[in-house]
């Protein structure tokens, strides 16, 4: 666990800050830290990961924590990269579903070939649906 002085928030391991004090395996508790002017360090902040990212920052004390990250908006290039990656993931899933159903298109397959053909076309059209690639509603396999 890393902690930092509230007045000068430089992260250190709690064992370095208190070398002559023994603690439970969880380290010092919040009460002990507060008594000695320290706070726990966090490398996370709540944020909307779809439009924001965490970036390294100088340590700052806020809301009882010392944060070593700040929240920043993603650039248009990062947003496009996220979109492209998600679209690629959906296409992989779509292709797997198509491959799993290839056998249904054989002339002698004991299935409703029209139903499976419609299902497979719906899979191919998934990239044209509203919400693609973030909100994909997969078609149901024929019975």
N, C-alpha and C positions, 0 to 999 in steps of 0.2 A: 504494500500500500504506500502510495506517495502522499505526502502532506506538504503544506507550505505555511509559513508565517502569514498571518493576515495582513500585517503592515508592510511586509516585503515578500510578496508571494513568489518565492523561488522553490520549485518542487524538489523535495528530498525524500529519500526512504525514511520511514518513521524510525528505523533502528539507528540511522545516522543522527537524527535530531535528538533522540533519547537513548544514547548508547548504554547507559547504566540503569535503565528501567526495563523490567520484564513485563511482557504483555501476554494475553491469551493468543492463540493462533490467529485470531482475527485482527490483531493489532490494537492500537488504542481506540477507545470509544469516543463518540462525539463530545461527551461531557469533559473527558480528560483533555482532548484537543482544545476545546473552548477555554478551559481554565488556563492553558498555557499559550493562548493566542495563536493557535494553529487551526487549520481546516483541511479536510480531505481534498485531493486533487481529482478532477474529472477530465477525461479526454472526450467527453460526449456532451452534447447539448440537444435539447429537443429541437427538431426542425422537420420541415417537409422535404423528405429525400427526393421527391419527384421534381422539385424546382430549386432546392437549396442543397448546399454542401457544407461540410465542416472544413475549416482551414486552420492551420497552426497559428497561434497568436501568442503574444506576450501574456504571461499568467495574470489573471485578474480575479479579484475576490467579489463574488456576487451570490446573493441568496444562500449564504452559508457554505459555499463551495469555492475552491480556486479552480477556475477553468483555464485550460491551455489551448482551447480551440474557440473559434468564432464561427458564426453562421454567415454564409455569403450566398448570394443568388448564383445559380449556375449560368454559365455563358450560353448564348445561342448554340454554339458548337457543341457544348456538353449536353445540352438538351437534345440536339439532333443525334448525337452519339447514343444517348440513352434510348431514344426512339428506334434507331436502327438496330441496336442490340436486342431490344424487346421484340421487334418485328422478326428478327432472325430466329429468336427462340420459338416464337409461335409457328413460324414456317417449319422448323425442325419437328415440332409436335404434329403439325398437319401432315408432313411427309411420312412420319412414322405411322399415323393412322391410315394414310393411303396405302402404304406398304403392307400393313397388317390386313388390309381388305383386298389386295390384288387378286387373291385366289377366287374371290366372288365373281370376277369377270370372265372366268373360264367358261367356255361353252357348256361344259357338262357339270358345272357347280350346282349342287342341290339347294339353291337359294332363290329368293325373289330378285332376279337380276335387275329388274327395273328399279326396285327400291334401293338396291345397293348402288346402282349407277347414279341415282339422284343424290344419295348420301355422299358419294365420292365427288360429285360436282359441287355440292354444298361445301365440302372441305376445300376444294380448289378456289371457291369464291370467298373464302373466309377473309382474305385480305381486302375485300371490297366493302365489308360490313362497317357500319358506324361503330366507333369505339376501338377499331383495330389500331394498334396492337395491344392496348392496355385492357380493354374490356371485351374479351372474346367469348362468344356463346357458341359452344361446339354443337354441331347437329347430333341428333341421336342416331345410333346404328339401327338399321331395320331389324325387325324380329325374325 
